[in-house]
């Protein structure tokens, strides 16, 4: 996603500035309706092309994606493989686009633990709450299982402190979910996806 954002910026096309720091592929971004800084894939997507479970190539228009917060049609159809996408962007001034992207990138560096490997925001934002604030108030910044740690910079992220194991990440996620529910009666939903066997 960052690569595409930089590519269209050089063509003076605006609309994907929000994607400049989102880790992951375009297909993954469509699948979860990735977004940041008040922008989402659903704002600019026209259609996507995918391979279905019978290996047919199909196209889906924007409305058929059933987009909502971190959700699309593909979340319920995991056997589909997204192989292409069409976006509608606007002509703009390249310098203005770059300035906005630089501002977003600076904000990410200031607030997010980019110095360590991580999968982005761990949990979806529950209505009326901020995940990072709840975890911080519980005193869990820096809490660690194995080499997986709740970021000291932003408690909404878990980071790999070196040779981290997937099992430890899963245990830490479950621990955070339990503690947040105990205190706030809020059930955290994962924004990251766990794929494969534990």
HELIX and SHEET records of a PDB file:
HELIX    1   1 UNK A    2  UNK A   10  1                                   9    
HELIX    2   2 UNK A   17  UNK A   21  5                                   5    
HELIX    3   3 UNK A   26  UNK A   31  1                                   6    
HELIX    4   4 UNK A   41  UNK A   43  5                                   3    
HELIX    5   5 UNK A   62  UNK A   65  5                                   4    
HELIX    6   6 UNK A   73  UNK A   75  5                                   3    
HELIX    7   7 UNK A   94  UNK A  111  1                                  18    
HELIX    8   8 UNK A  131  UNK A  137  1                                   7    
HELIX    9   9 UNK A  166  UNK A  184  1                                  19    
SHEET    1   A 2 UNK A  13  UNK A  14  0                                        
SHEET    2   A 2 UNK A  90  UNK A  91 -1                                        
SHEET    1   B 2 UNK A  35  UNK A  36  0                                        
SHEET    2   B 2 UNK A  39  UNK A  40 -1                                        
SHEET    1   C 3 UNK A  57  UNK A  61  0                                        
SHEET    2   C 3 UNK A  45  UNK A  51 -1                                        
SHEET    3   C 3 UNK A  81  UNK A  87 -1                                        
SHEET    1   D 4 UNK A 117  UNK A 118  0                                        
SHEET    2   D 4 UNK A 158  UNK A 160 -1                                        
SHEET    3   D 4 UNK A 148  UNK A 150 -1                                        
SHEET    4   D 4 UNK A 144  UNK A 145 -1                                        
END                                                                             
